[in-house]
Every structure is written in C-alpha cells, then in structure tokens.
C-alpha cells in the first residue's frame, strides 16, 4: 500500500508533541496541546464554529460508509436527548468476515515500531482535533451534555486522554531496548556471546465497549492505548451514542491508509436495536483486550466471563464527600453546588453521599447545624440554577429514561431538602432537563417510615441525586467512608476539614482503600473533574474500576515482549 504520509513526515510533525507529552506525564504539571476555547479553532485547517455545526448538520439522515469488509446491513436509531432524531446509519458487521480482516494488518503494524505507531496515533488525534466543533455537536446530541461541556470534555479533554495513553504506551514499549549484545565471561574459555532482539508484540484484537455519557472521553484511552501497542481495535459504541465513535473510526481508517497501513486495524461494530452484541464479541477468541465503561453488573460479567482477554473496566461507585469543618463556608457550598449540578450528576465522578456530623460543623461563619448546612447547600444549588439559561448550560439533558426514573424515585427515600424541578429549554423543547434533588438520610437509622436509609446511601443512584447523611462524628464518617469504598467503590472522594487529625484519618482511608482524594476545594477546581497528564481517573484499587486512566499498568499488559537470541 503506497503511503501518502511518510515516516519522516509524521515523525517530524508529531515527535515534538510526543516529547512534550512524555515530559508532562513525568512532571504531572499542567499541559495540553488541544485548545479549550471554541474561538481557538478556524485556522490551519481546523473547523470554526459555523463550519463545525454545518458539518454535523450534513451528517444527519446520511449513511456513514466506512468501507469496512463484512458489512451485511445498515443500522442506527439514535435520538438526541434534546429531541432530535439523528437518522445516521452505520455498517453492521458480519464479525466472521470482519475479525479476520482486522488481523491481517497487524504484522505490518507490529513491525512499524513504537515510535511510528505513536506518531500515526497523534496524526489521528490531530485530525479529530481539527474537527472538534463537529465532534462537539455529535457528543452533545448523543450524551445530553450541554454544548460547552460536550465541546471541552468530548473534544480537547478526550483528545488529551488519548494522547496521554499514547505517551504511556510509548514509554512502556521503549523501556526494553530493541537489541542487546550479551557476553558472559567463562574464565580461560571464550565468553558466551549472544545477540538478543526484543520486540513488543500485540495481544490481538482489542474491543472498546463505549458508554452513553462520555463516548470519546471514556473511549479514547483504551482505543489509543491498544492501537499504540500494536493491536487492532474494534469499537462497539453504546447504541445511543454511536456517532462520535463512528467519526473517530472514520478518521483513524483514513490516517492508517494514508500512512501505508491496513485501515481495517480500526473498525466499528454497530448493532441492531436490542441485539446486544457486546457479550458475543467479548467472548470471541480473537478478542484479547477489552475496555469497558458502564454498569457494575456488565463490568463484573466481563471480568468473570471474558477469560481469554485482558479486561479493563470502569464501572460504578458511591462517591462520597466528608464535611467536618471549613475555613471558607461560602466557597465550600458554591463548589459543592457546582459539583452536584454539572451535567445533571451524570458523571461517574459526581458526589452522591455527603457525610455531615449530626451535631453540625465548624465554619468561618461560626458553627452550623446539620440542618443549616443542608439548607444552605440547597439554597446554593438553587442560586446557581435559578436562571434557566444558565441552568441549561450547566445541566444539559437527562441522557435516558432510567436516570429520570431514579431521580423521581429518590424523593421517596427520605426527607427532601431540595426538590428537583423541571426546566424548559427554548432551543430544544423536547429535552428533559431537571435540577438535582438532595435527600436527608441518617447514617445511624436503619429505617425511615419503611424506607431503608442504609440501602439508599450504600447504593449508586446515578444521576442528579445526592444524599445528605447525618453521622455521629467525623470519626464515624471516616469509617463509613472506608466501608463505602471497600464494598461499593469510589471514583472520587472529597473532604472538608480544618482539623489535621481528621484530614490525616481521611487520607489514610483513601490510601488504604485506593481512592482518589480531593481536600478543601473551594475555588474553580471540582471533585468530579480530572486533568489528563496530571490526575489519575480512578485507581484500579477499589470496586469502582480495575484500572486507572492513565498509568503504566493501563498499557503495559496490552503487549508482550518476545525475544530472539542468536549466537554472536
């Protein structure tokens, strides 16, 4: 296959970016090559806002032909949470044809080496970045994120996570030299001399099982980690969020072909309504790596049943914030209100349980009772979302009926401190937009008028639902935090305290149970946000996830090193 993109051109273009990424993961300092502001686009081949919107609109009602082998049907039934029917159809694959075709190109991709694979991946990411405005609309209308969040989280932040995975993959592959001269002295005899070659070899075909809420942000780490380590990648999107990952596959196939590689190294597995092909694909012998984001039940099933594959899961947890004391009461309330509201709580990092001593907390405004803290937080959320235009920009839309049902049921679990309200979206009148609900529960009370308090706060209630849980003391809160992480897992933990002993106790819980901790956030950084190249998303050490985005462990087992020895 003739290459339009030469090795020299790709390395010259992207090696500086790769080097900067390698330095960023070493120092953990802030860095990103992908602009966050929409106005930064429109030059050097990138689409500006109008061109990106036009490109998205042009996709609606079309057939997205990827040129894949084994296409036996055309499928697609995505309806935007904002009420728009996308009408895009995608190739449905006969996997008995597609999987062998994907394997065919792996030898050349393996032999290309770690650096070439890395710069090809960076070219894919660069072309996706140039189309960030288009991708933002695709993410918005499949996930329900508000536009600015879809633009940032679905665009530059997702691209950063993909690049971060490429950087880690490169580091792990070049840790072992390509070749070595080995000589062992034998006294008076001639030394034993060998020439040794070391080659990173892929495991096989990787399967990415996409999620509804963050199709690119959660999809890119596994996709690019597997591709950069030499594996072919089959992308199985969530049936409600196909378009962003289908466009990603389209770009990847174009770049691979232009670089002289088989485009079938990356392919799409879209499914018919109700087909449920993830289980079938996950247990195929050709599938050797699986990346999954979604429910605990299916994540557990993958870990138990996809025995032939390395399985990387991000499942669910019960995220907790311990509130003991604060030197900035207004800042704490403002920070928590934003964290509870962002994307209608539909983030795997959104806090659910707020553990607050029943006797109250110490603040810079004097002591506050449990009821005062909860009431003040409710007022802070109300103030943040009081203007409907601002509320729509923060909340986005409810992604599916299950989230709406959980939200409505939550009011029956305890005393409602903040009722959820419906907000209309003038631009998208069919969007389901709801503000968060806050429900009071008691950590020492088993039942509340027939409702089981513990069963409520010890279960994940994904969506804009939070529980203010009264506890006897900060020490009791720390122990409940420990039990919650150990039994249910947590992607994030937050704590507010001015007491060194309480801070140390919470930190020890999080170190013991492997949970990522944020302390005393009162400004513009929130517990449910993580930055690529610096923050670890998940730890892989508690039930919420068996891997972290992104560290060496996330990439190192996607390939093996094979040695060839020869006598010198």
Buried (B, 14 or more C-beta within 10 A) or exposed (E): EEEEBEBEBBBEBBBEBBEBBBEBBEEEEEBBBBBBEBEEBBEEEBBBBEBBBBBBEEBBEEEBEBEBBBBEEBBBBBBBBBBBEBBBBBBBBEBEEBBBBBBEBBEEBBEBBBBBBBBBBBBBBBBBBBBBBBBBBBBBBBBBBBBBBBBBBBBBBBBBBBBBBBBBBBBBBBEEEEEEEEEEEEEEEEEEEEEBEBBBBBBBBBBBBBBBBBBBBBBBBBBBBBBBBBBBBBBBBBBBBBBBBBBBBBBBBBBBBBBBBBBBBBBBBBBEEEEEBBEBBBBBEBBBBBBBBBBBEBBEBBBEEBEBBBBBBBBBBBBBBBBBBBBBBBBBBBBBBBBBBBBBBBBBBBBBBBBBBBEBBBBEEEEBBBBBBBBBBBBBBBEBBEEBEEBBEBBBBBBBEEBBEBBBEBBEBBBBBBEBEEBEBEEBEEBBBBBBBBBBBBBEEEEBEEBBBBEBBBBBBBBBBBBBBBBEEBBBBBBBBBEBBBEBBBBBBBBBBBEEEBBEBBBEBBEEBBBBBBBBBBEEEBBBBBBBBBBBBBBBBBBBBBBBBBBBBBBBBBBEEEEEEEEE
